[in-house]
Every structure is written in structure tokens, then in C-alpha cells.
Amino acid sequence: LDNLIKESIHIYYKNLKRNYIIDRSTWGTPGNVELIKKYVTPNPKFIILERPYIEILASFSKIKKWKKENIEQECYLEMTQGMTAHYSYAIDNILKNNYDHIKITYDELTSKPKECIEKIYEFLEISKYNHRFTNLDQLIINNTQYDDSVLEAIHHDVREDKVERNHYDIEKYLTNSVIEKYTNVEVLF
């Protein structure tokens, strides 16, 4: 079983010929950290992207076209059972256990992308790469592009002309009670 688990990570990425892979997932949950420590590295590093929950909910509402009459339930489900809840749990575990991590805010990433990327390179102790921040391409890896047709909305569309913050008219997508409930939430767990 140990061999199967250890090799599954390598098999998952075997066709991806890269020196470094940053995997976006809930790797910071207690069970996942233990798997990483046992099968990958005893000292994992985590990159935490911070964004206010209210903005996350507004972006989900816009993308998924949640109906206003269902918005309270949709937000509750996202905050208790959805990916936002899982990521929050992982981040909370990383912070509580003081695992090696770096925090980058959504505002920093969208207003100073070059500086944020360089900060990540320094944190990971890897050589810097000269990125471009305009004339971007949609994400394609090994001739495979995201296919959001299986999802209820487009989630992985890259703005090609520049890196820029998405501004959401929160009141347009969320009710006053949802805004009041989730505006000052910092940690879910």
C-alpha cells in the first residue's frame, strides 16, 4: 500500500516534464499534510492566496449564475461544504501548525504580479523565470486545455491582455443578509 501511494504521485505527473510543479489543492488538511510528509517531503511548503470570503462568494455567484432567491443556501453550502470550506480548513491547519508557508493577497497578485511571483520563487528557493504579464495564453498543458463544458460555468478563462483584479458589484450578486454574514469572516474553522 505504501508503494502504491508513493508511486501514485509520480504517476499522476509522469507526462508533465517540468522541474517544478505547484499543485493547487487542499494539501494543507491534516491527512494530506501527513501524506506529503510521509511520501513526498518532510518539510512541505504552502502558498496561501488570501481573498475576502465575500469576494469569493460574489465571484461564484456571478460565474455560476446563482439565483437571488437561492443565494443564502448557495453561500451556506459553499462556506460549509464547498471548495471554499475545504480550502479554509486546509489554510487554518497550515497556520495553526505553523507549517512553512507564504501568504499572498489577491490584491497583491493582481496589482503587483511580478513582485508576487518573485516572492514565490524566493520562498521556494528556485531560479526565477522571466514571465510575461500581457499577451497571455489560455492554460494548455501537454496539448490539453481546460474544458469547462462539464461544469456549470466557465471557471478557468484567462484574461489574455493583462493581469488585472476582477471587481464584482457585490450587491448585484449577493443579498444584504449574505453580505452582512460573511463580510468580516476571517476563518471558517
C-alpha positions as a printed NumPy array, in Angstrom:
array([[  0.   ,   0.   ,   0.   ],
       [  2.854,   2.377,   0.829],
       [  4.413,   1.73 ,  -2.593],
       [  1.093,   2.337,  -4.331],
       [  0.507,   5.662,  -2.557],
       [  4.096,   6.847,  -3.062],
       [  4.135,   5.991,  -6.764],
       [  0.656,   7.402,  -7.44 ],
       [  2.018,  10.942,  -7.048],
       [  4.759,  10.29 ,  -9.585],
       [  2.38 ,   8.52 , -11.955],
       [ -0.084,  11.413, -11.755],
       [  2.551,  13.815, -13.111],
       [  4.612,  11.393, -15.235],
       [  3.659,  13.051, -18.553],
       [  4.39 ,  16.533, -17.26 ],
       [  8.045,  17.224, -17.979],
       [  8.7  ,  20.097, -15.566],
       [ 11.333,  20.793, -12.95 ],
       [  8.76 ,  22.223, -10.535],
       [  5.047,  21.702, -10.08 ],
       [  2.856,  23.82 ,  -7.829],
       [ -0.304,  21.854,  -7.191],
       [ -3.437,  23.778,  -6.247],
       [ -5.488,  21.699,  -3.869],
       [ -6.359,  21.223,  -0.222],
       [ -2.943,  19.79 ,   0.621],
       [ -2.922,  21.618,   3.964],
       [ -5.574,  19.433,   5.614],
       [ -4.204,  17.25 ,   8.434],
       [ -4.429,  13.983,   6.493],
       [ -2.921,  15.464,   3.348],
       [ -0.015,  17.033,   5.255],
       [  0.773,  13.636,   6.74 ],
       [  0.717,  12.06 ,   3.255],
       [  3.075,  14.742,   1.932],
       [  5.438,  14.324,   4.881],
       [  5.494,  10.546,   4.517],
       [  5.664,  10.219,   0.732],
       [  6.997,  13.473,  -0.727],
       [  8.976,  15.668,   1.659],
       [  9.286,  16.005,   5.436],
       [  9.124,  19.799,   5.087],
       [  6.289,  20.801,   2.771],
       [  5.841,  24.411,   1.675],
       [  2.484,  26.058,   1.141],
       [  1.441,  29.117,  -0.846],
       [ -1.696,  30.721,   0.576],
       [ -3.692,  33.044,  -1.644],
       [ -5.862,  35.266,   0.53 ],
       [ -9.063,  36.85 ,  -0.691],
       [-12.043,  38.054,   1.363],
       [-14.781,  35.423,   1.537],
       [-17.394,  37.934,   0.428],
       [-15.494,  38.461,  -2.848],
       [-15.167,  34.698,  -3.354],
       [-18.917,  34.274,  -2.874],
       [-19.696,  37.139,  -5.27 ],
       [-17.4  ,  35.644,  -7.91 ],
       [-19.041,  32.214,  -7.528],
       [-22.47 ,  33.809,  -7.757],
       [-21.52 ,  35.607, -10.968],
       [-19.81 ,  32.598, -12.56 ],
       [-22.434,  30.032, -11.558],
       [-25.355,  32.423, -12.032],
       [-26.869,  31.682,  -8.635],
       [-30.452,  32.912,  -8.383],
       [-31.06 ,  35.614,  -5.773],
       [-33.842,  33.573,  -4.159],
       [-31.37 ,  30.702,  -3.559],
       [-28.335,  32.802,  -2.697],
       [-28.436,  32.269,   1.084],
       [-28.498,  28.479,   0.664],
       [-25.824,  28.511,  -2.091],
       [-23.493,  30.637,   0.048],
       [-24.111,  28.483,   3.11 ],
       [-23.299,  25.322,   1.141],
       [-20.153,  26.857,  -0.337],
       [-18.951,  28.043,   3.073],
       [-19.714,  24.756,   4.863],
       [-19.285,  22.014,   2.248],
       [-17.882,  23.58 ,  -0.932],
       [-14.314,  24.102,  -2.062],
       [-14.133,  27.362,  -0.097],
       [-14.784,  25.414,   3.117],
       [-12.17 ,  22.775,   2.218],
       [ -9.541,  25.393,   1.372],
       [-10.328,  27.298,   4.565],
       [ -9.871,  24.125,   6.609],
       [ -6.524,  23.457,   4.902],
       [ -5.307,  27.031,   5.438],
       [ -6.422,  27.009,   9.065],
       [ -4.432,  23.802,   9.639],
       [ -1.328,  25.254,   7.967],
       [ -1.486,  28.366,  10.147],
       [ -2.299,  26.553,  13.417],
       [  0.613,  24.162,  12.922],
       [  2.947,  26.856,  11.633],
       [  3.885,  24.873,   8.531],
       [  6.267,  26.639,   6.176],
       [  4.085,  28.984,   4.142],
       [  3.851,  32.262,   2.324],
       [  0.773,  34.471,   2.097],
       [ -0.112,  36.484,  -0.952],
       [ -3.276,  38.513,  -1.185],
       [ -5.464,  38.612,  -4.273],
       [ -4.936,  42.393,  -4.373],
       [ -1.141,  41.971,  -4.327],
       [ -1.218,  39.297,  -7.008],
       [ -3.374,  41.357,  -9.341],
       [ -1.715,  44.734,  -8.732],
       [  1.935,  43.59 ,  -8.48 ],
       [  2.078,  40.19 , -10.192],
       [  5.805,  40.329, -10.992],
       [  6.735,  41.046,  -7.368],
       [  4.431,  38.294,  -6.093],
       [  5.829,  35.71 ,  -8.484],
       [  9.374,  36.663,  -7.492],
       [  8.387,  36.357,  -3.825],
       [  7.153,  32.812,  -4.545],
       [ 10.432,  31.909,  -6.293],
       [ 12.386,  33.147,  -3.28 ],
       [ 10.152,  31.226,  -0.886],
       [ 10.521,  28.008,  -2.895],
       [ 14.252,  28.635,  -3.35 ],
       [ 14.142,  28.09 ,  -7.098],
       [ 15.581,  30.023, -10.03 ],
       [ 13.499,  32.878, -11.342],
       [ 11.882,  32.761, -14.744],
       [ 11.14 ,  35.853, -16.81 ],
       [  7.342,  35.786, -17.102],
       [  5.167,  37.954, -19.296],
       [  2.146,  39.66 , -17.816],
       [  0.455,  40.748, -21.05 ],
       [ -0.429,  38.834, -24.211],
       [ -1.164,  35.772, -22.105],
       [ -2.398,  32.43 , -23.399],
       [ -5.156,  30.201, -22.148],
       [ -3.68 ,  27.45 , -19.966],
       [ -2.609,  24.466, -22.048],
       [ -0.518,  21.644, -20.59 ],
       [  0.709,  18.817, -22.809],
       [ -1.651,  19.983, -25.562],
       [ -4.613,  19.805, -23.185],
       [ -6.661,  22.898, -22.356],
       [ -9.163,  23.271, -19.537],
       [-12.593,  22.128, -20.668],
       [-15.219,  23.782, -18.513],
       [-18.069,  22.351, -20.589],
       [-18.529,  19.654, -17.923],
       [-19.011,  22.35 , -15.287],
       [-21.989,  24.615, -14.813],
       [-19.956,  27.68 , -15.852],
       [-16.607,  28.909, -17.164],
       [-14.128,  28.858, -14.259],
       [-10.743,  28.764, -15.99 ],
       [-10.75 ,  31.542, -18.548],
       [ -7.522,  33.571, -18.576],
       [ -7.686,  37.286, -19.34 ],
       [ -5.15 ,  37.429, -22.134],
       [ -4.407,  41.154, -22.397],
       [ -3.212,  41.82 , -18.831],
       [ -3.242,  40.751, -15.208],
       [ -5.991,  42.696, -13.517],
       [ -8.235,  42.417, -10.497],
       [-11.795,  41.273, -11.082],
       [-14.129,  43.784,  -9.484],
       [-17.545,  42.495,  -8.544],
       [-20.503,  44.643,  -7.632],
       [-21.126,  42.541,  -4.551],
       [-24.647,  43.938,  -4.041],
       [-25.556,  42.813,  -7.554],
       [-24.748,  39.185,  -6.779],
       [-25.398,  38.81 ,  -3.047],
       [-28.215,  39.763,  -0.701],
       [-27.715,  42.191,   2.175],
       [-28.01 ,  39.375,   4.725],
       [-25.276,  37.34 ,   2.989],
       [-23.061,  40.413,   2.778],
       [-23.607,  41.124,   6.465],
       [-22.994,  37.497,   7.457],
       [-19.755,  36.916,   5.515],
       [-18.08 ,  40.321,   5.169],
       [-15.887,  40.099,   8.266],
       [-15.371,  36.332,   8.333],
       [-11.659,  35.569,   8.602],
       [-11.542,  31.831,   9.343],
       [-14.29 ,  29.262,   8.966],
       [-12.946,  26.722,  11.464]])
